[in-house]
Amino acid sequence: MVFGRSERRRRPAAAEPVTLKILVAGGFGVGKTTLVGAVSEIRPLRTEERLTEAGRPVDDLHGVEAKSTTTVAMDFGRITVHDELVLYLFGTPGQDRFWFLWDELARGALGAVVLADTRRLADSFAAVDYFERRGLPFVVAVNCFDGADRYPAEAVREALDLDPAVPVLLCDARERDSARDVLIAVVEHAMHRGAQQREPALP
C-alpha cells in the first residue's frame, strides 16, 4: 500500500461563473437608479447630478415633481444570481439628450429591462422602440409607485402595443427580491428566444 498525499482526491477547480450584461432602461424618473441600487451586492456606481433651473425646459417633471437628481451617464451594479451566474447591470440615463450613450451601453448586452410608470406610460415608448429595432430581448416591468393606479399586465401590454412574446411584470424597484425576479425574467426570456432562433426551420 502506498501512503502519502497521492491518496487524497484532488478537488476539481471551481468553474468560473457565467457573466451577463443587462440594461435597465426607461423614461426619466421611472426608478432605474433605485432598482440597480436595491439589487446590487456591491456599492453601485452612480452618476447622478442635481437638477437645475437650466434643465427645466428639457426635463419634464410632471408626475415626479419631488425628483431632485438625474443620471447623466449610467448606473452600474452587480448581482450573483447563483454560483454559476453573475449579472452586471447598466442603468441608462432617461432623458433624450443622453441617448447617444445608449449604443455603447447596449453593446454586448444579453437583454434589457424597460421600467414603466403607469402615470407616464408614454415615456416607455422610446425604450421599447429602441430595443425592438436592435432586436435585443427585453421585458417590461411596471414599477408600482405608491399612489399610482394599478393595471393588469395585459392592459399595459396593449397600451404599449407589445409583441405577445414580451413578458410584462409588476414590480417594486425598491425591493431586492422584486428587482431580482425582474432580472431573472430577462435572462429566461433572452435564453428562450435564443433557443427559438437556433431551432432549424421546418421544411
C-alpha positions in Angstrom: 0.0 0.0 0.0 1.2 3.5 -0.9 0.8 6.2 1.7 1.0 9.9 1.4 -0.7 12.8 -0.4 -1.3 10.8 -3.6 -4.2 9.0 -1.9 -6.1 12.3 -1.4 -8.7 13.1 -4.0 -7.9 16.3 -5.8 -10.7 18.7 -5.7 -11.8 20.0 -9.2 -11.1 23.6 -9.8 -14.1 25.8 -9.3 -15.7 26.8 -12.6 -15.7 30.5 -13.4 -19.3 31.9 -13.3 -21.0 33.0 -16.5 -21.2 36.8 -16.5 -24.0 38.5 -18.4 -24.8 42.2 -19.1 -28.3 43.5 -18.6 -29.5 47.0 -19.3 -32.0 48.8 -17.1 -33.8 51.4 -19.2 -36.9 53.6 -19.3 -38.2 57.1 -19.0 -37.0 59.9 -16.8 -37.7 59.3 -13.1 -39.1 55.8 -13.5 -36.8 54.1 -10.9 -33.8 52.8 -12.8 -31.3 54.0 -10.2 -33.5 52.7 -7.4 -33.7 49.2 -9.0 -30.0 48.9 -9.5 -29.3 50.1 -6.0 -31.8 47.8 -4.4 -30.5 44.6 -6.0 -26.7 45.3 -6.3 -24.5 43.3 -4.0 -21.7 45.9 -4.4 -22.0 49.6 -3.7 -23.5 50.8 -7.0 -21.7 53.3 -9.2 -24.0 56.3 -9.7 -23.5 59.3 -11.9 -26.3 61.4 -10.6 -26.3 65.2 -10.6 -28.8 67.7 -9.1 -31.5 69.0 -11.3 -31.0 72.7 -12.0 -33.2 75.6 -13.3 -31.3 75.3 -16.6 -32.7 71.9 -17.2 -36.3 72.7 -16.5 -37.2 73.4 -20.1 -36.0 70.0 -21.2 -36.7 67.8 -18.2 -40.4 67.0 -17.8 -41.1 66.7 -14.1 -44.8 66.0 -14.5 -45.6 63.2 -12.1 -42.2 63.2 -10.5 -42.1 66.7 -9.1 -40.2 65.5 -6.0 -37.2 64.3 -8.0 -34.1 66.3 -7.3 -31.3 64.4 -9.2 -30.9 62.7 -12.5 -28.5 60.1 -14.0 -26.1 61.8 -16.5 -24.1 58.8 -17.7 -25.1 55.4 -16.2 -25.7 53.4 -13.1 -23.7 50.2 -12.5 -24.3 47.3 -10.2 -23.7 43.5 -9.9 -25.8 40.7 -8.6 -24.8 37.0 -8.2 -27.9 35.0 -9.0 -26.2 31.8 -8.1 -22.7 30.4 -8.0 -22.6 29.9 -11.8 -24.3 33.2 -12.9 -23.4 36.8 -12.3 -25.3 39.7 -13.8 -23.7 43.1 -14.5 -26.4 45.9 -14.5 -26.1 49.1 -16.5 -28.8 51.7 -15.9 -29.3 54.1 -18.8 -30.0 57.8 -18.5 -33.6 58.6 -19.2 -33.5 62.0 -20.9 -33.4 62.3 -24.7 -30.3 64.4 -24.6 -28.2 61.5 -23.2 -29.4 58.8 -25.7 -26.1 59.0 -27.6 -24.8 56.8 -24.7 -27.3 54.0 -25.2 -25.5 52.4 -28.2 -22.3 52.0 -26.2 -24.2 50.7 -23.1 -26.1 48.2 -25.2 -23.0 46.7 -26.8 -22.7 43.1 -25.7 -25.9 43.1 -23.6 -27.9 39.9 -23.3 -31.2 41.7 -22.7 -32.9 44.7 -21.1 -35.5 45.8 -18.6 -37.8 48.6 -19.7 -39.1 50.1 -16.4 -42.5 51.7 -16.8 -44.6 54.1 -14.7 -48.3 54.0 -15.4 -48.5 57.7 -14.7 -46.1 58.4 -17.5 -46.6 55.3 -19.7 -45.9 57.2 -22.9 -42.3 57.7 -21.7 -41.7 54.0 -22.2 -42.2 54.0 -26.0 -38.8 55.3 -26.8 -37.0 52.5 -24.9 -39.4 49.8 -26.3 -38.8 51.1 -29.9 -35.0 51.2 -29.3 -34.8 47.5 -28.2 -37.2 46.3 -30.9 -35.1 48.0 -33.6 -31.9 46.4 -32.2 -33.5 43.0 -31.8 -32.4 42.9 -28.1 -34.7 40.8 -25.9 -36.4 42.8 -23.2 -39.1 42.7 -20.6 -41.4 45.5 -19.4 -41.5 45.9 -15.6 -44.2 48.2 -14.3 -42.8 50.0 -11.2 -45.7 50.1 -8.8 -45.3 53.6 -7.3 -47.2 54.5 -4.2 -50.5 56.2 -5.2 -50.2 55.2 -8.8 -53.1 53.4 -10.5 -52.6 49.7 -10.9 -53.4 48.0 -14.2 -53.2 44.3 -15.2 -50.1 43.3 -17.2 -52.2 42.7 -20.3 -53.6 46.2 -20.2 -50.1 47.6 -20.1 -49.1 45.2 -23.0 -52.0 46.6 -25.1 -51.2 50.2 -24.2 -47.6 49.8 -25.3 -48.5 47.7 -28.3 -46.1 45.0 -27.3 -45.5 41.7 -29.1 -47.3 38.9 -27.3 -43.9 37.2 -26.5 -42.6 40.2 -24.5 -43.0 39.5 -20.8 -44.8 42.2 -18.7 -44.3 42.1 -14.9 -45.4 44.2 -12.0 -42.6 45.1 -9.6 -41.4 47.4 -6.8 -38.0 48.7 -7.7 -37.2 49.4 -4.0 -37.5 45.7 -3.1 -34.5 43.5 -3.7 -36.5 40.3 -4.3 -38.9 42.0 -6.7 -36.0 43.5 -8.7 -34.2 40.2 -8.7 -37.3 38.5 -10.1 -37.4 41.0 -13.0 -33.7 40.4 -13.8 -34.2 36.6 -13.8 -37.2 37.1 -16.2 -34.9 39.0 -18.6 -32.3 36.1 -18.6 -35.0 33.5 -19.1 -36.7 35.4 -21.9 -33.4 36.0 -23.7 -32.4 32.4 -23.4 -35.8 31.2 -24.6 -35.7 33.5 -27.6 -32.2 32.5 -28.4 -33.2 28.8 -28.3 -36.1 29.5 -30.6 -33.8 31.3 -33.1 -31.4 28.3 -33.1 -34.1 25.8 -33.9 -34.0 24.6 -37.5 -36.9 25.7 -39.7 -39.3 23.0 -40.6 -39.2 22.0 -44.3 
